[in-house]
């Protein structure tokens, strides 16, 4: 039963990409409640942390932390919408 020890829940596609897509579709900023609801219902898989780091490296960016998604989304959103 110890085979699940050390696994993390990893959103696929990335949570930041999903939130950005949903916000663009909505046409206005997502609310905190919407961000939490999206986080709670987005597709995800369990993987070891080292595999998650490899996925981040292959993507070229680190996804936002689901546990702090609202705060991290606010920072990421600012960076993504200023470009």
N, C-alpha and C positions, 0 to 999 in steps of 0.2 A: 504493500500500500504506500510505501514511501516514494514511489515514482513520480508523484505530483509535487513533491517538496521542491521549492525553489522556482516553480513556474510563475510567470507573470501573465496577466491578461493584456493582450496587445491588439489594439484596434486595427483592422485591415478592411478597407484602406485606412490610411492614417486619420486620426481624429481631426487634426488641423485641416486636412484636405476636405474631409466630410463637412466640417463646420463652415469652411469658406464656400464650398459649393451650395450648402443650404442657405447661407446668408445672401449669396448672389441670386439664387432662385427667389428668395423672399423679397429682395429689393430694399431691405432695410436691416439695421443691426439686429442680431439675435438677442433675445432677453436671456437673463441668467437661467430662467426656468426652461427655455428652449434648449440652451446649451446642455443643461443637465439631462433633459429628456433624450436628446440626441446621443449623448454619451452612454446613457443607460440602455439604449436600444440599438446601437451601432454593431455591426458584425465585428467579432473579435475571436482571437485564438489564444490558447495558452502556449507559451514557449519559455525556454530558459533565458535568463537575462543576457547571456553571451550571444545567443542567436538574435535577440532583439537588437543588440548593438550592431550586429552584422547587417540586419535589415536597414537600420538607420543609416549606416555607412553607404549601403547600396542606393538608398534614396537620395542621399546627399544632405539630409537634415534629420534632426531629432524631433520626434513627435512630441506634442504636449502631453503632460502627465494627466491621466484621467482623474486622479485624486485631487488635482488642483486645476481642473480644466477651465473654470471660469476665469481665474486670475491669469493663467497662461494664455488663454484665448484672447483676453484683452490686449496683452503685449503682442502676440502674434498678429492679431487683426490690425493693429496700428502699423506694424512693419509691412504687412501685406497690402494694405490699402494706400500706403504712402508712395508706393512705387509707380 
